[in-house]
Amino acid sequence: MDIRTDPRFRGIKPFTNRVWLSSPTMHGDEQRWVDDAIATNWVSTVGRNIDETEKALAEMIGVQYAVGLSAGTAALHLATKLAGERLYGRAKPNAGTLAGHKVFCSDVTFDASVNPVAYEDGEAVFIDTERDTWNMDPDALKEAFRRFPEVKLIVLAHLYGTPGKMEEIRAIADAHGALIIEDAAESLGALYRMKGRWVETGAIGDYNCISFNGNKIITGSSGGMFLTDRKEDADKVRKWSTQSREPAPWYQHEEIGYNYRMSNLIAGVIRGQIPFLNAHIEQKKAIYERYKAGLKDLPVTMNPFDAKKSIPNYWLSCMLIDEKAMAPHTRGELEEKWSHAKGKSSPGEILAALAAFRAGGRRGWRTMHMQPIYRDPVFGGEKDVGADLFRRGLCLPSDNKMTPEEQEIIIDIIHRCFR
């Protein structure tokens, strides 16, 4: 189907400048701190930008220590290695710290949450999603512990900037003596009400990670951060991230290390972004609310959150099509086919229409248990909520540089898909 010649879309013109899903938003201070790093010749993995960024993020999130790393994935890997070592002891150089052990993991997430379990030779066991927040289902987690009571580690992601049901999950973990790795890569600035007190995501788990990837709510183009209240953990991560060099007058290595430390140049970009986090959240919230109001007459719902227990950062605005309004479509491993039906639509059709007019968007995360590399049953799978969200859901253009006028056109395009 040629979207541009379809009579339903008559009168709509492609955007002159592409409207992105979520792209970096620069303000000028970033250049100041990058220039400072270059002028002072601190362009490697030490410098004032790193120190100030770690200090600022630790204070903002409410933890004692923050360690700047090359990516959120690096933070997740070292958090996973650290948890495995704490639980099961130091591994030999040719083995991971989780060898022979299972780990309970969010099923709906990016694979960076889960791959570190494989890096450390562990086995991921996927926990289904609940519909209230699209995050790990506490009931499915309980079911998983009944089947595998020996598990001592949970890896949980906050999807699209919305906190999961952390109070319930924390209680379940504590009852089983399990540690939590909190993947807050998408949720920097989001709040959760924990035992009557508002807490930042990234401060709730035993080991916590955030990302500054180019599409995140603030960015360094890349970069990530490990967060903890334990000094020994922060020191260990700093050591591992710089190839595990010992304090000797030569290169001495007693542990496996990694080249994972954050660059002072990247830290300069992040340092310049930090003051604008709240402004970005407000812009993202306005985008979410305009979609919610503009699409309320369609058979769709927006990604949900518990307003009494959480304040999202609204990183991505997402949409779920009602079952009765789904048009015919099929998906293989690498491609998708769809066709239009009057009064109905599908994620494939909507994304094709947006792309035809130069607007971004993407499908929701495909569940980890559906990925060819991990294909396995999921706990709570009699409902398989995650697979249903993937089938009916999509992420809408959520760039905070998108104007209200551009968003109105996008809303109009979505309406026309259902004609």
PEWO-V678662 format. One record per residue. N is the residue number from 1. RES is the residue in three letters. OMEGA is omega in radians with two decimals (* if undefined). D_LAST is the distance of its C-alpha to the last C-alpha in Angstrom with 1 decimal. Layout:
{{N;RES;OMEGA;D_LAST} {N;RES;OMEGA;D_LAST}}
This chain:
{{1;MET;3.08;14.9} {2;ASP;-3.08;15.7} {3;ILE;-3.01;13.1} {4;ARG;3.12;15.1} {5;THR;3.11;14.9} {6;ASP;-3.11;11.3} {7;PRO;-3.14;10.3} {8;ARG;-3.03;7.1} {9;PHE;-3.14;9.9} {10;ARG;3.08;12.5} {11;GLY;3.12;15.1} {12;ILE;3.14;15.0} {13;LYS;3.09;18.3} {14;PRO;3.07;19.7} {15;PHE;3.10;21.7} {16;THR;3.05;25.4} {17;ASN;-3.08;26.6} {18;ARG;3.02;24.7} {19;VAL;-3.00;23.4} {20;TRP;3.02;24.9} {21;LEU;3.12;24.2} {22;SER;-3.06;27.7} {23;SER;3.14;30.5} {24;PRO;3.06;34.1} {25;THR;-3.09;34.8} {26;MET;-3.05;38.4} {27;HIS;3.12;40.5} {28;GLY;3.13;43.9} {29;ASP;3.12;46.1} {30;GLU;-3.14;45.2} {31;GLN;-3.13;47.0} {32;ARG;-3.05;50.0} {33;TRP;3.02;50.6} {34;VAL;3.10;50.0} {35;ASP;3.12;52.5} {36;ASP;3.11;54.9} {37;ALA;-3.13;54.7} {38;ILE;-3.11;55.5} {39;ALA;-3.12;58.2} {40;THR;3.09;60.0} {41;ASN;3.06;59.5} {42;TRP;-3.04;57.8} {43;VAL;-3.12;55.1} {44;SER;-3.04;55.5} {45;THR;2.95;54.8} {46;VAL;3.10;57.0} {47;GLY;-3.06;57.0} {48;ARG;3.13;56.4} {49;ASN;3.12;52.6} {50;ILE;-3.12;52.4} {51;ASP;-3.09;54.8} {52;GLU;3.12;53.0} {53;THR;3.09;49.5} {54;GLU;-3.14;50.8} {55;LYS;-3.10;52.6} {56;ALA;-3.11;49.6} {57;LEU;3.11;47.1} {58;ALA;3.12;49.7} {59;GLU;-3.11;50.3} {60;MET;-3.05;46.6} {61;ILE;3.09;45.6} {62;GLY;3.05;48.9} {63;VAL;-3.09;50.6} {64;GLN;-3.00;54.1} {65;TYR;3.05;53.4} {66;ALA;-3.13;50.8} {67;VAL;-3.13;51.3} {68;GLY;-3.08;49.3} {69;LEU;-3.00;48.2} {70;SER;-3.12;46.6} {71;ALA;3.00;43.2} {72;GLY;3.11;41.6} {73;THR;3.09;42.1} {74;ALA;3.10;45.8} {75;ALA;3.13;45.9} {76;LEU;3.13;44.3} {77;HIS;-3.10;46.7} {78;LEU;3.04;49.8} {79;ALA;-3.13;48.7} {80;THR;3.09;48.3} {81;LYS;-3.14;51.6} {82;LEU;3.12;53.2} {83;ALA;3.13;52.0} {84;GLY;3.13;53.2} {85;GLU;3.13;56.6} {86;ARG;-3.09;57.0} {87;LEU;-2.93;56.1} {88;TYR;3.11;57.9} {89;GLY;-3.12;60.2} {90;ARG;3.14;60.4} {91;ALA;3.01;59.4} {92;LYS;-3.11;61.4} {93;PRO;-3.11;60.4} {94;ASN;-3.14;58.9} {95;ALA;3.09;56.8} {96;GLY;-3.09;54.0} {97;THR;-3.12;54.7} {98;LEU;-3.09;52.3} {99;ALA;3.12;53.7} {100;GLY;-3.08;53.7} {101;HIS;3.08;51.6} {102;LYS;3.12;48.1} {103;VAL;3.09;45.8} {104;PHE;-3.03;42.9} {105;CYS;2.98;39.8} {106;SER;3.14;36.3} {107;ASP;3.13;33.9} {108;VAL;-3.12;30.9} {109;THR;2.98;32.2} {110;PHE;-3.02;33.0} {111;ASP;3.07;35.9} {112;ALA;3.08;38.3} {113;SER;-2.91;38.7} {114;VAL;-3.06;39.9} {115;ASN;3.12;41.6} {116;PRO;3.04;44.7} {117;VAL;3.09;45.5} {118;ALA;3.09;45.8} {119;TYR;-3.10;47.8} {120;GLU;3.02;50.3} {121;ASP;3.07;50.4} {122;GLY;3.13;48.8} {123;GLU;3.12;46.3} {124;ALA;3.01;42.9} {125;VAL;-2.95;41.8} {126;PHE;-3.10;38.2} {127;ILE;-3.06;37.2} {128;ASP;-3.04;33.8} {129;THR;3.03;31.5} {130;GLU;-3.00;31.0} {131;ARG;-3.06;27.8} {132;ASP;-3.11;29.3} {133;THR;-3.07;29.6} {134;TRP;3.13;28.5} {135;ASN;-3.08;32.2} {136;MET;-3.09;35.1} {137;ASP;3.13;35.5} {138;PRO;3.13;39.0} {139;ASP;3.09;39.2} {140;ALA;3.09;38.5} {141;LEU;3.08;41.1} {142;LYS;3.11;43.6} {143;GLU;-3.13;42.9} {144;ALA;3.12;43.6} {145;PHE;3.07;46.9} {146;ARG;-3.14;48.0} {147;ARG;-3.10;47.6} {148;PHE;-3.07;49.0} {149;PRO;-3.13;51.2} {150;GLU;-3.08;53.0} {151;VAL;-3.08;50.0} {152;LYS;-3.11;50.9} {153;LEU;3.10;48.0} {154;ILE;3.04;44.4} {155;VAL;-3.00;42.0} {156;LEU;3.10;39.1} {157;ALA;3.04;36.3} {158;HIS;-2.94;34.4} {159;LEU;3.03;30.7} {160;TYR;3.12;28.8} {161;GLY;-3.13;31.5} {162;THR;-3.13;31.4} {163;PRO;3.02;34.8} {164;GLY;-3.10;35.3} {165;LYS;-2.94;37.4} {166;MET;-3.14;40.6} {167;GLU;3.12;43.0} {168;GLU;-3.09;42.4} {169;ILE;3.09;42.4} {170;ARG;3.14;45.6} {171;ALA;3.11;47.3} {172;ILE;3.13;46.6} {173;ALA;-3.12;47.8} {174;ASP;3.14;50.9} {175;ALA;-3.12;51.7} {176;HIS;3.14;51.8} {177;GLY;-3.08;53.5} {178;ALA;3.04;50.5} {179;LEU;3.10;49.6} {180;ILE;2.89;46.2} {181;ILE;-3.10;44.8} {182;GLU;3.08;42.1} {183;ASP;3.13;39.6} {184;ALA;-3.10;38.4} {185;ALA;-3.07;37.3} {186;GLU;-2.89;33.8} {187;SER;3.13;35.1} {188;LEU;-3.13;37.8} {189;GLY;3.09;38.2} {190;ALA;-3.08;36.5} {191;LEU;3.09;38.7} {192;TYR;-3.12;39.4} {193;ARG;-3.05;41.6} {194;MET;-3.14;44.3} {195;LYS;3.08;47.0} {196;GLY;-3.09;46.4} {197;ARG;3.12;46.4} {198;TRP;-3.10;43.6} {199;VAL;3.07;44.0} {200;GLU;2.92;42.2} {201;THR;-3.00;40.5} {202;GLY;3.11;42.9} {203;ALA;-3.01;45.8} {204;ILE;-3.13;45.2} {205;GLY;3.03;46.0} {206;ASP;3.04;49.4} {207;TYR;-2.97;48.2} {208;ASN;-3.03;45.2} {209;CYS;3.03;43.3} {210;ILE;-3.08;41.0} {211;SER;3.03;39.5} {212;PHE;3.08;39.4} {213;ASN;-3.02;37.2} {214;GLY;-3.12;35.4} {215;ASN;-3.07;32.1} {216;LYS;-2.95;33.8} {217;ILE;2.77;34.0} {218;ILE;-2.94;37.3} {219;THR;2.94;38.6} {220;GLY;-2.90;41.6} {221;SER;2.98;39.7} {222;SER;3.11;41.0} {223;GLY;3.10;43.4} {224;GLY;-3.11;43.5} {225;MET;3.03;45.8} {226;PHE;-3.05;47.7} {227;LEU;-3.11;48.4} {228;THR;3.00;51.2} {229;ASP;-3.08;53.9} {230;ARG;-3.12;56.5} {231;LYS;-3.11;58.6} {232;GLU;3.10;59.7} {233;ASP;3.12;56.1} {234;ALA;3.13;55.4} {235;ASP;3.14;58.6} {236;LYS;3.14;57.9} {237;VAL;3.08;54.4} {238;ARG;-3.14;56.0} {239;LYS;-3.14;58.6} {240;TRP;-3.03;56.3} {241;SER;3.09;54.0} {242;THR;3.04;56.9} {243;GLN;3.05;58.2} {244;SER;3.10;60.3} {245;ARG;3.09;63.2} {246;GLU;-3.12;66.2} {247;PRO;3.10;68.4} {248;ALA;3.13;71.0} {249;PRO;3.05;72.4} {250;TRP;3.11;70.8} {251;TYR;-3.13;67.5} {252;GLN;-3.08;67.9} {253;HIS;3.12;65.2} {254;GLU;3.09;65.5} {255;GLU;3.01;61.8} {256;ILE;3.13;58.8} {257;GLY;-3.05;57.0} {258;TYR;3.06;54.0} {259;ASN;-2.96;53.2} {260;TYR;-3.04;50.5} {261;ARG;3.11;51.8} {262;MET;3.03;49.7} {263;SER;3.09;50.6} {264;ASN;3.05;52.0} {265;LEU;3.08;49.8} {266;ILE;3.13;46.6} {267;ALA;3.09;48.1} {268;GLY;3.10;48.5} {269;VAL;3.14;44.7} {270;ILE;3.13;44.0} {271;ARG;3.10;46.9} {272;GLY;-3.13;45.2} {273;GLN;-2.98;41.8} {274;ILE;-3.12;43.2} {275;PRO;-3.07;43.7} {276;PHE;-3.10;40.0} {277;LEU;-3.09;38.6} {278;ASN;3.09;38.0} {279;ALA;3.11;36.4} {280;HIS;3.12;33.9} {281;ILE;3.12;33.2} {282;GLU;3.10;32.5} {283;GLN;3.11;30.1} {284;LYS;3.10;28.3} {285;LYS;3.13;28.2} {286;ALA;3.10;26.7} {287;ILE;3.13;23.9} {288;TYR;-3.09;23.2} {289;GLU;3.08;23.3} {290;ARG;3.07;21.0} {291;TYR;-3.09;18.3} {292;LYS;3.12;19.2} {293;ALA;-3.05;18.9} {294;GLY;-3.10;15.8} {295;LEU;-3.01;13.7} {296;LYS;3.13;15.4} {297;ASP;3.12;12.6} {298;LEU;3.11;10.5} {299;PRO;-3.12;12.0} {300;VAL;3.01;14.1} {301;THR;3.11;17.7} {302;MET;3.08;19.9} {303;ASN;-2.96;23.0} {304;PRO;2.97;25.6} {305;PHE;3.13;29.2} {306;ASP;-3.05;32.1} {307;ALA;3.12;32.8} {308;LYS;-3.03;36.2} {309;LYS;-3.04;37.4} {310;SER;2.99;35.7} {311;ILE;-3.09;34.6} {312;PRO;2.94;32.3} {313;ASN;3.03;32.5} {314;TYR;-3.06;28.6} {315;TRP;3.07;29.1} {316;LEU;2.99;25.6} {317;SER;-3.07;22.5} {318;CYS;-3.03;20.6} {319;MET;3.09;17.5} {320;LEU;-3.14;17.3} {321;ILE;3.08;14.3} {322;ASP;-3.11;15.2} {323;GLU;-3.08;16.6} {324;LYS;-3.11;14.7} {325;ALA;-3.13;11.3} {326;MET;3.05;12.6} {327;ALA;-3.12;11.4} {328;PRO;3.04;14.6} {329;HIS;3.08;16.7} {330;THR;3.12;20.4} {331;ARG;2.95;22.8} {332;GLY;3.13;26.3} {333;GLU;-3.03;28.9} {334;LEU;-3.12;27.9} {335;GLU;-3.05;24.6} {336;GLU;3.03;21.2} {337;LYS;3.13;19.0} {338;TRP;3.04;15.3} {339;SER;-3.08;12.8} {340;HIS;3.00;9.1} {341;ALA;-3.06;8.3} {342;LYS;3.12;5.6} {343;GLY;-3.12;5.1} {344;LYS;3.04;7.2} {345;SER;-3.13;8.5} {346;SER;3.10;12.1} {347;PRO;-3.14;14.7} {348;GLY;3.14;15.3} {349;GLU;-3.11;12.0} {350;ILE;3.14;11.8} {351;LEU;3.08;15.5} {352;ALA;3.12;15.2} {353;ALA;3.11;12.8} {354;LEU;-3.13;15.3} {355;ALA;-3.13;18.2} {356;ALA;-3.14;17.1} {357;PHE;3.01;17.5} {358;ARG;3.02;20.6} {359;ALA;-3.11;19.7} {360;GLY;-3.10;21.3} {361;GLY;3.07;20.3} {362;ARG;3.03;21.5} {363;ARG;3.05;21.2} {364;GLY;3.12;23.4} {365;TRP;2.97;26.9} {366;ARG;-3.05;27.5} {367;THR;3.13;30.1} {368;MET;-3.10;33.7} {369;HIS;3.06;34.5} {370;MET;-3.12;31.9} {371;GLN;-3.11;33.4} {372;PRO;-3.09;35.6} {373;ILE;-3.07;38.6} {374;TYR;-2.92;38.5} {375;ARG;-3.03;36.9} {376;ASP;3.02;38.3} {377;PRO;-3.14;37.5} {378;VAL;3.11;36.5} {379;PHE;-2.96;38.2} {380;GLY;-2.97;36.0} {381;GLY;3.06;34.2} {382;GLU;3.04;33.9} {383;LYS;-3.11;30.8} {384;ASP;-3.12;30.0} {385;VAL;-3.12;27.8} {386;GLY;3.13;27.9} {387;ALA;3.12;26.5} {388;ASP;3.10;23.6} {389;LEU;3.11;22.9} {390;PHE;-3.09;23.0} {391;ARG;-3.01;20.6} {392;ARG;-2.99;17.8} {393;GLY;3.03;18.7} {394;LEU;3.09;18.7} {395;CYS;-3.07;20.6} {396;LEU;3.06;19.0} {397;PRO;-3.03;20.9} {398;SER;-3.10;23.8} {399;ASP;-3.06;26.3} {400;ASN;2.97;28.5} {401;LYS;3.06;28.9} {402;MET;-3.13;25.2} {403;THR;3.05;25.2} {404;PRO;3.13;23.2} {405;GLU;3.09;21.8} {406;GLU;3.13;20.7} {407;GLN;3.08;19.1} {408;GLU;3.10;17.1} {409;ILE;3.10;15.6} {410;ILE;3.08;14.9} {411;ILE;3.10;13.2} {412;ASP;3.12;11.1} {413;ILE;-3.14;10.3} {414;ILE;3.08;9.4} {415;HIS;-3.09;7.1} {416;ARG;3.08;5.2} {417;CYS;-3.10;5.6} {418;PHE;-3.12;3.8} {419;ARG;*;0.0}}
